[in-house]
Amino acid sequence: MKTNFKSFTESTQEDWQIIVGEQKKFMVGLPDRILQHMQLLENDYGGFPVDRLQHCLQTAELAAEAGEDDEYVVCALLHDIGDTLGSFNHADVAAAILQPFVSEANHWMIKHHAIFQGYNFFHHLGMDRNMRDKFKSSEYYEHTERFVAKYDNIAFDNSRPKLSLDVFAPLVRKVMAAPRQSLYKAALDGGN
């Protein structure tokens, strides 16, 4: 079903009821579209010892093995999903995808993880490895520092068995089943 207006200024409440109905159907498929997009990271080594997909999977596996909650594990899995479309700002892309579904702390962690990871290699590129220090006053500094040190930093192990995205698919579907916050949340939940 579709509407027939030529501009938003011509649209009616009835049009938007149709659109919201169609959007609800489309949004249900978001977790599966995200999982499909993650497949683009397979065989993309970028010079690393493991491909980007295995890096993400290892990060998530380490977080799961350590007992992190489902939301955190999904953040670990998707932290580098932006590498394909946001090669110059991958952390921002991942954070934007996750923001409607995760806590403020986990959103901040993903948004800033690249700067925090830089502590481990920026000096090799002639950059300031202490760039993360400008965020020391953030209440999420230690949360992000811990993520990078405990999971992201060590998830490049090519001696680990190859992991499957299928293992984490149920968690992605669970965490991304319904947004916690979104500009459109009220409308999608049935409000006006």
ZAVOTI-661012 format. One record per residue: x, z, y of N, C-alpha, C in turn; chain; residue number from 0. Coordinates in steps of 0.001 Angstrom, whole numbers, padded with zeros to 6 digits. Atoms other than C-alpha are relative to their C-alpha. Layout:
+---------+---------+---------+---------+---------+---------+---------+---------+---------+-------+-----+
!      nx !      nz !      ny !     cax !     caz !     cay !      cx !      cz !      cy ! kette !  nr !
+---------+---------+---------+---------+---------+---------+---------+---------+---------+-------+-----+
!       X !       Z !       Y !       X !       Z !       Y !       X !       Z !       Y !     A ! NUM !
...
+---------+---------+---------+---------+---------+---------+---------+---------+---------+-------+-----+
//
This chain:
+---------+---------+---------+---------+---------+---------+---------+---------+---------+-------+-----+
!      nx !      nz !      ny !     cax !     caz !     cay !      cx !      cz !      cy ! kette !  nr !
+---------+---------+---------+---------+---------+---------+---------+---------+---------+-------+-----+
!  000852 !  000000 ! -001168 !  000000 !  000000 !  000000 !  000900 !  000000 !  001234 !     A !   0 !
! -000777 !  000014 ! -001234 !  001283 ! -000796 !  003472 ! -000913 ! -000163 !  001207 !     A !   1 !
!  000743 !  000094 ! -001259 !  000174 ! -000720 !  007084 !  000191 ! -001390 !  000594 !     A !   2 !
! -000058 !  001331 ! -000582 ! -000202 ! -003679 !  009416 !  000262 !  000050 !  001510 !     A !   3 !
! -000284 ! -000021 ! -001438 !  001070 ! -002638 !  012852 !  001337 ! -000672 !  000289 !     A !   4 !
! -001222 !  000692 ! -000396 !  003806 ! -004427 !  014795 !  000982 !  000904 !  000725 !     A !   5 !
! -000886 ! -000965 ! -000645 !  005217 ! -001403 !  016642 ! -000589 !  001400 ! -000192 !     A !   6 !
!  000466 ! -001385 !  000146 !  004998 !  002371 !  016400 ! -001088 !  000345 !  001008 !     A !   7 !
!  001013 ! -000319 ! -001019 !  002963 !  002436 !  019598 ! -001389 ! -000475 ! -000407 !     A !   8 !
!  001295 !  000481 !  000507 !  000205 !  000526 !  017780 ! -000494 !  000798 ! -001206 !     A !   9 !
!  000360 ! -000692 !  001246 !  000223 !  002845 !  014757 ! -001070 !  001063 !  000243 !     A !  10 !
!  001088 ! -000981 ! -000068 ! -002659 !  005181 !  013995 !  000279 !  001142 ! -000973 !     A !  11 !
! -000125 ! -001114 !  000932 ! -003060 !  008473 !  012173 ! -000229 ! -000487 ! -001437 !     A !  12 !
!  000261 !  000551 !  001333 ! -004481 !  006529 !  009228 !  001229 ! -000748 ! -000535 !     A !  13 !
! -001237 !  000683 !  000398 ! -001340 !  004361 !  009194 !  001024 !  001011 ! -000503 !     A !  14 !
! -001022 ! -000990 !  000354 !  000825 !  007447 !  009064 ! -000369 !  000779 ! -001261 !     A !  15 !
!  000385 ! -000607 !  001282 ! -001181 !  008926 !  006225 !  000455 ! -000904 ! -001151 !     A !  16 !
! -000482 !  000947 !  001014 ! -000378 !  005785 !  004236 !  001520 !  000095 ! -000122 !     A !  17 !
! -001470 ! -000037 ! -000002 !  003288 !  005910 !  005250 !  000507 !  001278 ! -000659 !     A !  18 !
! -000441 ! -001275 !  000590 !  003671 !  009604 !  004362 ! -000239 ! -000012 ! -001509 !     A !  19 !
!  000266 !  000099 !  001433 !  002044 !  008969 !  000991 !  001042 ! -000832 ! -000726 !     A !  20 !
! -001017 !  000874 !  000597 !  004464 !  006144 !  000266 !  001380 !  000665 !  000044 !     A !  21 !
! -001294 ! -000684 ! -000121 !  007426 !  008174 !  001534 !  000154 !  001102 ! -001037 !     A !  22 !
! -000067 ! -001043 !  001027 !  006569 !  011038 ! -000801 !  000393 ! -000597 ! -001346 !     A !  23 !
! -000344 !  000671 !  001260 !  006724 !  008625 ! -003746 !  001484 ! -000410 !  000001 !     A !  24 !
! -001381 !  000461 ! -000118 !  010050 !  007225 ! -002495 !  000985 !  001174 ! -000074 !     A !  25 !
! -000913 ! -001141 ! -000079 !  011631 !  010617 ! -001819 !  000204 !  000695 ! -001341 !     A !  26 !
! -000146 ! -000578 !  001332 !  011019 !  011801 ! -005366 !  001208 ! -000605 ! -000723 !     A !  27 !
! -001116 !  000691 !  000644 !  013661 !  009282 ! -006428 !  001358 !  000262 !  000620 !     A !  28 !
! -001274 ! -000242 ! -000679 !  016344 !  010594 ! -004070 !  001086 !  000525 ! -000932 !     A !  29 !
! -001081 ! -000483 !  000873 !  018249 !  012621 ! -006677 !  000582 ! -001091 ! -000901 !     A !  30 !
! -000503 !  001066 !  000858 !  018491 !  009606 ! -008975 !  000773 ! -001059 !  000788 !     A !  31 !
! -000773 !  000929 ! -000828 !  019620 !  007343 ! -006120 !  001369 !  000590 !  000320 !     A !  32 !
! -001284 ! -000663 ! -000272 !  022317 !  009896 ! -005297 !  000902 ! -000077 ! -001232 !     A !  33 !
! -000792 !  000090 !  001229 !  023444 !  009986 ! -008921 !  000511 ! -001426 ! -000220 !     A !  34 !
! -000447 !  001396 !  000114 !  023579 !  006171 ! -008960 !  001141 ! -000274 !  000975 !     A !  35 !
! -001053 !  000218 ! -000998 !  025653 !  006213 ! -005787 !  001308 !  000657 ! -000435 !     A !  36 !
! -001208 ! -000670 !  000487 !  028072 !  008690 ! -007345 !  000782 ! -000899 ! -000959 !     A !  37 !
! -000674 !  000898 !  000938 !  028821 !  006029 ! -009962 !  000980 ! -000940 !  000699 !     A !  38 !
! -000917 !  000850 ! -000761 !  030504 !  003997 ! -007190 !  001396 !  000612 !  000094 !     A !  39 !
! -001291 ! -000677 ! -000079 !  033293 !  006589 ! -007246 !  000833 ! -000180 ! -001273 !     A !  40 !
! -000708 !  000206 !  001270 !  034176 !  005724 ! -010849 !  001006 ! -001142 !  000151 !     A !  41 !
! -001112 !  000971 ! -000029 !  037459 !  003810 ! -011231 !  000551 ! -000249 !  001396 !     A !  42 !
! -000571 !  000064 ! -001348 !  038232 !  004335 ! -007535 !  001036 !  001119 !  000094 !     A !  43 !
! -001066 ! -001000 !  000041 !  041570 !  006098 ! -007746 !  000579 !  000295 !  001371 !     A !  44 !
! -000567 ! -000222 ! -001327 !  042774 !  005635 ! -004194 !  001386 !  000623 ! -000042 !     A !  45 !
! -001339 ! -000549 !  000143 !  046238 !  006573 ! -005464 !  000040 !  001385 ! -000647 !     A !  46 !
!  000055 ! -001340 !  000586 !  045069 !  009896 ! -006928 !  000170 ! -000076 ! -001526 !     A !  47 !
! -000177 ! -000004 !  001455 !  045749 !  010955 ! -010560 ! -001293 ! -000205 ! -000794 !     A !  48 !
!  001310 !  000227 !  000628 !  042013 !  010811 ! -011379 ! -000853 ! -000785 !  000983 !     A !  49 !
!  000866 !  000723 ! -000927 !  039272 !  008606 ! -009987 ! -000865 !  000995 !  000779 !     A !  50 !
!  000757 ! -000884 ! -000889 !  037032 !  010009 ! -007264 ! -001185 !  000654 ! -000720 !     A !  51 !
!  001109 ! -000589 !  000748 !  034141 !  010539 ! -009681 !  000494 !  001168 ! -000847 !     A !  52 !
! -000524 ! -001096 !  000821 !  036256 !  012615 ! -012073 !  000423 !  001182 !  000876 !     A !  53 !
! -000339 ! -001095 ! -000921 !  037555 !  014616 ! -009101 ! -001249 !  000818 !  000344 !     A !  54 !
!  001253 ! -000694 ! -000333 !  033972 !  015432 ! -008089 ! -000536 !  000768 ! -001204 !     A !  55 !
!  000481 ! -000647 !  001219 !  033006 !  016221 ! -011672 !  000853 !  001220 ! -000352 !     A !  56 !
! -000866 ! -001150 !  000262 !  036038 !  018473 ! -012149 ! -000274 !  001135 !  000974 !     A !  57 !
!  000299 ! -001020 ! -001003 !  035242 !  020291 ! -008911 ! -001275 !  000739 ! -000379 !     A !  58 !
!  001271 ! -000608 !  000399 !  031670 !  020898 ! -010072 !  000154 !  000819 ! -001275 !     A !  59 !
! -000192 ! -000739 !  001258 !  032764 !  021927 ! -013560 !  000721 !  001322 !  000244 !     A !  60 !
! -000716 ! -001234 ! -000311 !  035222 !  024457 ! -012176 ! -000923 !  001023 !  000659 !     A !  61 !
!  000947 ! -000901 ! -000672 !  032521 !  025913 ! -009933 ! -001015 !  000555 ! -000994 !     A !  62 !
!  000968 ! -000453 !  001018 !  030043 !  026073 ! -012830 !  000643 !  001001 ! -000952 !     A !  63 !
! -000701 ! -000903 !  000915 !  032592 !  027685 ! -015143 !  000263 !  001363 !  000636 !     A !  64 !
! -000252 ! -001256 ! -000712 !  033274 !  030315 ! -012483 ! -001283 !  000773 !  000288 !     A !  65 !
!  001268 ! -000697 ! -000180 !  029569 !  031195 ! -012358 ! -000670 ! -000204 !  001340 !     A !  66 !
!  000662 !  000284 ! -001277 !  028655 !  029684 ! -009007 ! -001441 ! -000429 ! -000271 !     A !  67 !
!  001407 !  000366 !  000203 !  024921 !  029101 ! -008497 ! -000187 ! -001519 !  000035 !     A !  68 !
!  000287 !  001437 !  000125 !  023253 !  025717 ! -008979 !  000229 ! -000756 !  001301 !     A !  69 !
! -000170 !  000668 ! -001298 !  023217 !  024865 ! -005282 !  001475 ! -000232 !  000303 !     A !  70 !
! -001442 !  000089 ! -000254 !  026943 !  025544 ! -004942 !  000623 ! -001068 ! -000905 !     A !  71 !
! -000536 !  000980 !  000942 !  027704 !  023472 ! -008058 ! -000368 ! -001417 !  000445 !     A !  72 !
!  000404 !  001320 ! -000501 !  025711 !  020534 ! -006639 !  000814 ! -000358 !  001241 !     A !  73 !
! -000860 !  000262 ! -001161 !  027627 !  020864 ! -003372 !  001397 ! -000413 ! -000452 !     A !  74 !
! -001317 !  000349 !  000532 !  030870 !  020803 ! -005350 ! -000003 ! -001416 ! -000570 !     A !  75 !
!  000116 !  001332 !  000592 !  029697 !  017703 ! -007216 ! -000043 ! -001090 !  001069 !     A !  76 !
!  000246 !  001045 ! -000998 !  028635 !  015796 ! -004108 !  000942 !  000059 !  001203 !     A !  77 !
! -000809 ! -000213 ! -001200 !  031350 !  016970 ! -001704 !  000733 ! -001246 !  000492 !     A !  78 !
! -000706 !  001221 ! -000405 !  033102 !  013574 ! -001698 ! -000847 ! -001262 ! -000147 !     A !  79 !
!  000870 !  001169 !  000136 !  030069 !  011291 ! -002085 !  000146 ! -000943 !  001196 !     A !  80 !
! -000147 !  000814 ! -001203 !  030773 !  010046 !  001435 !  001212 ! -000905 !  000006 !     A !  81 !
! -001209 !  000829 !  000035 !  034059 !  008423 !  000409 ! -000305 ! -001495 !  000067 !     A !  82 !
!  000313 !  001428 !  000047 !  032302 !  005081 ! -000114 ! -000482 ! -000549 !  001340 !     A !  83 !
!  000595 !  000507 ! -001243 !  030295 !  004714 !  003101 !  000560 !  000646 !  001259 !     A !  84 !
! -000573 ! -000710 ! -001147 !  032099 !  007179 !  005354 !  001472 !  000277 ! -000232 !     A !  85 !
! -001413 ! -000161 !  000345 !  035734 !  006578 !  004555 !  000788 !  000743 !  001078 !     A !  86 !
! -000694 ! -000689 ! -001088 !  036748 !  007996 !  007944 ! -000636 !  001348 !  000333 !     A !  87 !
!  000685 ! -001278 ! -000247 !  034279 !  010921 !  007908 ! -000825 !  000411 ! -001221 !     A !  88 !
!  000727 ! -000215 !  001254 !  033348 !  011478 !  004267 ! -000680 !  001359 ! -000078 !     A !  89 !
!  000596 ! -001341 !  000062 !  032684 !  015197 !  004683 ! -001300 !  000060 !  000807 !     A !  90 !
!  001223 !  000042 ! -000810 !  030116 !  014516 !  007423 ! -001139 ! -000685 ! -000754 !     A !  91 !
!  001016 !  000731 !  000759 !  028293 !  012030 !  005188 ! -000567 !  000897 ! -001100 !     A !  92 !
!  000455 ! -000899 !  001072 !  028155 !  014468 !  002259 ! -000850 !  001130 !  000570 !     A !  93 !
!  000741 ! -001107 ! -000620 !  026999 !  017267 !  004561 ! -001383 ! -000458 !  000460 !     A !  94 !
!  001300 !  000516 ! -000443 !  024227 !  015091 !  006008 ! -000959 ! -000190 ! -001175 !     A !  95 !
!  000838 !  000180 !  001186 !  022943 !  014248 !  002524 ! -000503 !  001343 ! -000518 !     A !  96 !
!  000329 ! -001308 !  000578 !  022987 !  017882 !  001419 ! -000793 !  000915 !  000930 !     A !  97 !
!  000560 ! -000941 ! -000966 !  021749 !  019569 !  004619 ! -001455 !  000414 ! -000249 !     A !  98 !
!  001384 ! -000440 !  000193 !  017995 !  019510 !  003872 ! -000203 !  000929 ! -001200 !     A !  99 !
!  000206 ! -000663 !  001280 !  018551 !  021129 !  000468 !  000824 !  001257 ! -000219 !     A ! 100 !
! -000937 ! -001095 !  000261 !  021251 !  023771 !  000885 !  000030 !  001006 !  001146 !     A ! 101 !
! -000138 ! -001059 ! -000997 !  022035 !  026958 !  002748 !  000914 ! -000452 !  001135 !     A ! 102 !
! -000867 !  000285 ! -001145 !  023723 !  026919 !  006121 !  001469 !  000169 ! -000381 !     A ! 103 !
! -001389 ! -000259 !  000413 !  026876 !  028364 !  004529 !  000550 ! -001162 ! -000831 !     A ! 104 !
! -000473 !  001098 !  000839 !  027110 !  025619 !  001904 !  000062 ! -001316 !  000761 !     A ! 105 !
! -000052 !  001196 ! -000845 !  026297 !  022903 !  004427 !  001279 !  000013 !  000835 !     A ! 106 !
! -001200 ! -000133 ! -000840 !  029075 !  024175 !  006722 !  001243 ! -000233 ! -000849 !     A ! 107 !
! -001143 !  000142 !  000905 !  031474 !  024365 !  003781 !  000274 ! -001475 ! -000299 !     A ! 108 !
! -000187 !  001409 !  000325 !  030895 !  020730 !  002821 !  000393 ! -000794 !  001240 !     A ! 109 !
! -000298 !  000717 ! -001249 !  030965 !  019510 !  006422 !  001470 !  000168 !  000416 !     A ! 110 !
! -001357 ! -000299 ! -000467 !  034370 !  021136 !  007012 !  001062 ! -000037 ! -001098 !     A ! 111 !
! -000967 ! -000110 !  001089 !  036012 !  020920 !  003593 !  001216 ! -000912 !  000173 !     A ! 112 !
! -001130 !  000929 ! -000149 !  038200 !  017923 !  004513 !  001079 !  000588 !  000904 !     A ! 113 !
! -000974 ! -000631 ! -000900 !  039842 !  019806 !  007377 !  000708 !  001144 ! -000722 !     A ! 114 !
! -000592 ! -001113 !  000732 !  040391 !  022827 !  005148 !  000921 ! -000510 ! -001111 !     A ! 115 !
! -000846 !  000593 !  001032 !  041782 !  020647 !  002339 !  001294 ! -000518 !  000622 !     A ! 116 !
! -001176 !  000500 ! -000700 !  044173 !  019218 !  004918 !  001150 !  000979 !  000070 !     A ! 117 !
! -001074 ! -001004 !  000018 !  046110 !  022472 !  004845 !  001025 ! -000324 ! -001081 !     A ! 118 !
! -000868 !  000286 !  001141 !  047537 !  021258 !  001543 !  000830 ! -001271 !  000144 !     A ! 119 !
! -000754 !  001263 ! -000081 !  048766 !  017851 !  002728 !  000164 ! -000576 !  001397 !     A ! 120 !
! -000095 !  000605 ! -001332 !  048332 !  017161 !  006471 !  001449 ! -000078 !  000482 !     A ! 121 !
! -001393 ! -000012 ! -000454 !  051982 !  018093 !  007105 !  000793 ! -001182 ! -000587 !     A ! 122 !
! -000661 !  001170 !  000582 !  053022 !  015222 !  004788 ! -000360 ! -001278 !  000750 !     A ! 123 !
!  000460 !  001163 ! -000763 !  051151 !  012843 !  007100 !  000337 !  000115 !  001485 !     A ! 124 !
! -000334 ! -000224 ! -001404 !  052601 !  014200 !  010343 ! -001140 !  000614 !  000788 !     A ! 125 !
!  001155 ! -000637 ! -000638 !  049367 !  016061 !  011073 !  000166 !  001514 ! -000052 !     A ! 126 !
! -000032 ! -001460 ! -000059 !  048724 !  019717 !  011820 ! -000710 !  000573 ! -001215 !     A ! 127 !
!  000606 ! -000565 !  001210 !  048154 !  021435 !  008480 ! -000873 !  001209 !  000318 !     A ! 128 !
!  000768 ! -001180 ! -000395 !  046701 !  024421 !  010346 ! -001219 ! -000347 !  000855 !     A ! 129 !
!  001162 !  000444 ! -000767 !  043892 !  022383 !  011911 ! -001222 !  000885 ! -000280 !     A ! 130 !
!  001133 ! -000849 !  000376 !  041429 !  024616 !  010043 ! -000046 !  001303 !  000795 !     A ! 131 !
! -000053 ! -001265 ! -000727 !  042570 !  027580 !  012136 ! -000948 !  000045 !  001194 !     A ! 132 !
!  000928 !  000007 ! -001136 !  040335 !  026462 !  015001 ! -001387 !  000499 ! -000400 !     A ! 133 !
!  001290 ! -000481 !  000507 !  037422 !  027567 !  012795 !  000063 !  001449 ! -000492 !     A ! 134 !
! -000168 ! -001375 !  000502 !  038753 !  031082 !  012065 ! -001129 !  000923 !  000414 !     A ! 135 !
!  001081 ! -000881 ! -000469 !  035920 !  032637 !  014073 ! -001329 ! -000272 ! -000708 !     A ! 136 !
!  001248 !  000318 !  000699 !  033277 !  030995 !  011881 ! -000254 !  000996 ! -001122 !     A ! 137 !
!  000371 ! -000889 !  001101 !  031415 !  033255 !  009516 !  000146 ! -000689 ! -001350 !     A ! 138 !
! -000116 !  000750 !  001248 !  031862 !  030500 !  006910 !  001436 ! -000442 ! -000305 !     A ! 139 !
! -001406 !  000360 !  000192 !  035639 !  030148 !  007200 !  000477 !  000364 ! -001409 !     A ! 140 !
! -000480 ! -000460 !  001310 !  036442 !  032219 !  004101 ! -000756 ! -000684 ! -001145 !     A ! 141 !
!  000823 !  000695 !  000997 !  033590 !  030592 !  002156 !  000581 ! -001391 ! -000271 !     A ! 142 !
! -000542 !  001355 !  000115 !  035088 !  027157 !  002833 !  001423 !  000022 ! -000529 !     A ! 143 !
! -001382 ! -000137 !  000470 !  038686 !  028235 !  002318 !  000022 !  000265 ! -001516 !     A ! 144 !
!  000104 ! -000329 !  001422 !  037693 !  029663 ! -001081 ! -000394 ! -001237 ! -000810 !     A ! 145 !
!  000425 !  001219 !  000699 !  035895 !  026437 ! -002114 !  001178 ! -000945 ! -000199 !     A ! 146 !
! -001126 !  000931 !  000078 !  038943 !  024329 ! -001334 !  001070 !  000534 ! -000945 !     A ! 147 !
! -001081 ! -000561 !  000813 !  041457 !  026686 ! -002939 ! -000376 !  000125 ! -001471 !     A ! 148 !
!  000387 ! -000329 !  001362 !  039483 !  027577 ! -006046 ! -000522 ! -001202 ! -000794 !     A ! 149 !
!  000644 !  001106 !  000702 !  037758 !  024271 ! -006846 !  000518 ! -001378 !  000423 !     A ! 150 !
! -000332 !  001346 ! -000471 !  038500 !  021206 ! -004683 !  001483 ! -000316 ! -000168 !     A ! 151 !
! -001443 !  000229 !  000001 !  042274 !  021565 ! -004487 !  000579 ! -000259 ! -001391 !     A ! 152 !
! -000590 !  000085 !  001336 !  042870 !  021805 ! -008234 ! -000748 ! -000965 ! -000918 !     A ! 153 !
!  000844 !  000888 !  000817 !  040387 !  019165 ! -009425 !  000544 ! -001429 ! -000050 !     A ! 154 !
! -000647 !  001309 !  000120 !  042870 !  016307 ! -009862 !  000791 ! -000078 ! -001303 !     A ! 155 !
! -000741 ! -000170 !  001239 !  043938 !  017094 ! -013415 ! -000318 ! -001130 ! -000990 !     A ! 156 !
!  000252 !  001131 !  000897 !  044298 !  013879 ! -015431 !  000185 !  000354 ! -001474 !     A ! 157 !
! -000090 ! -000415 !  001401 !  044937 !  015888 ! -018603 ! -001315 !  000615 ! -000503 !     A ! 158 !
!  001307 ! -000526 !  000406 !  041380 !  017259 ! -018604 ! -000819 ! -001107 ! -000655 !     A ! 159 !
!  000872 !  001024 !  000596 !  038830 !  015488 ! -020803 ! -000905 ! -000622 !  001055 !     A ! 160 !
!  000872 !  000713 ! -000933 !  036776 !  012870 ! -018970 ! -001401 !  000598 ! -000063 !     A ! 161 !
!  001320 ! -000623 ! -000106 !  033486 !  014327 ! -017779 ! -001072 ! -001040 !  000270 !     A ! 162 !
!  001138 !  000890 ! -000223 !  030026 !  012758 ! -017600 ! -000890 !  000546 !  001108 !     A ! 163 !
!  000932 ! -000355 ! -001067 !  027765 !  012768 ! -014571 ! -001324 !  000501 ! -000569 !     A ! 164 !
!  001256 ! -000409 !  000639 !  024838 !  013241 ! -016971 ! -000112 !  001516 ! -000153 !     A ! 165 !
!  000003 ! -001454 !  000160 !  025842 !  016886 ! -017439 ! -000614 !  000683 !  001222 !     A ! 166 !
!  000445 ! -000629 ! -001241 !  025039 !  017637 ! -013799 ! -001287 ! -000595 !  000556 !     A ! 167 !
!  001215 !  000656 ! -000504 !  022036 !  015320 ! -013344 ! -001183 !  000964 !  000121 !     A ! 168 !
!  001127 ! -000932 ! -000156 !  019468 !  018082 ! -014052 !  000152 !  000950 !  001188 !     A ! 169 !
! -000217 ! -000884 ! -001158 !  021068 !  020325 ! -011426 ! -000266 ! -000726 !  001314 !     A ! 170 !
!  000244 !  000788 ! -001212 !  021010 !  017559 ! -008816 ! -001504 ! -000152 !  000208 !     A ! 171 !
!  001459 !  000157 ! -000110 !  017332 !  016928 ! -009555 ! -000672 !  001318 !  000400 !     A ! 172 !
!  000581 ! -001312 ! -000318 !  016565 !  020655 ! -009363 !  000251 !  000382 !  001467 !     A ! 173 !
! -000358 ! -000422 ! -001358 !  018417 !  021383 ! -006114 ! -000629 ! -000918 !  001044 !     A ! 174 !
!  000509 !  000958 ! -000969 !  017149 !  018224 ! -004423 ! -001475 ! -000337 ! -000226 !     A ! 175 !
!  001420 !  000238 !  000279 !  013551 !  018506 ! -005646 ! -000858 !  000078 !  001259 !     A ! 176 !
!  000787 ! -000169 ! -001232 !  012246 !  019653 ! -002257 !  000908 !  000529 !  001097 !     A ! 177 !
! -000859 ! -000478 ! -001091 !  013939 !  020085 !  001112 ! -000415 !  001391 !  000497 !     A ! 178 !
!  000243 ! -001299 ! -000649 !  014274 !  023544 !  002629 ! -000310 ! -000200 !  001479 !     A ! 179 !
!  000203 !  000300 ! -001414 !  014480 !  022099 !  006103 !  000139 ! -001503 !  000209 !     A ! 180 !
! -000040 !  001419 ! -000350 !  013809 !  018669 !  007522 ! -000944 ! -000201 !  001186 !     A ! 181 !
!  000866 !  000371 ! -001108 !  012330 !  017160 !  010637 ! -001399 ! -000350 ! -000501 !     A ! 182 !
!  001271 !  000485 !  000556 !  009569 !  015760 !  008388 ! -000629 !  000944 ! -001018 !     A ! 183 !
!  000461 ! -000904 !  001043 !  009053 !  018781 !  006136 ! -001491 !  000336 !  000126 !     A ! 184 !
!  001407 ! -000381 ! -000189 !  005709 !  019861 !  007620 ! -000926 ! -001161 ! -000359 !     A ! 185 !
!  000847 !  001162 !  000303 !  004276 !  016342 !  007403 ! -000015 ! -000293 ! -001490 !     A ! 186 !
! -000082 !  000280 !  001440 !  005495 !  015890 !  003850 ! -000688 !  001078 ! -000827 !     A ! 187 !
!  000672 ! -001107 !  000689 !  004110 !  019288 !  002877 ! -001505 !  000000 !  000209 !     A ! 188 !
!  001453 !  000109 ! -000191 !  000654 !  018241 !  004085 ! -000481 !  000384 !  001389 !     A ! 189 !
!  000387 ! -000338 ! -001369 !  000682 !  019452 !  007692 ! -000063 ! -001228 !  000872 !     A ! 190 !
!  000069 !  001126 ! -000937 !  000181 !  017285 !  010748 !  001170 ! -000002 !  000940 !     A ! 191 !
+---------+---------+---------+---------+---------+---------+---------+---------+---------+-------+-----+
//
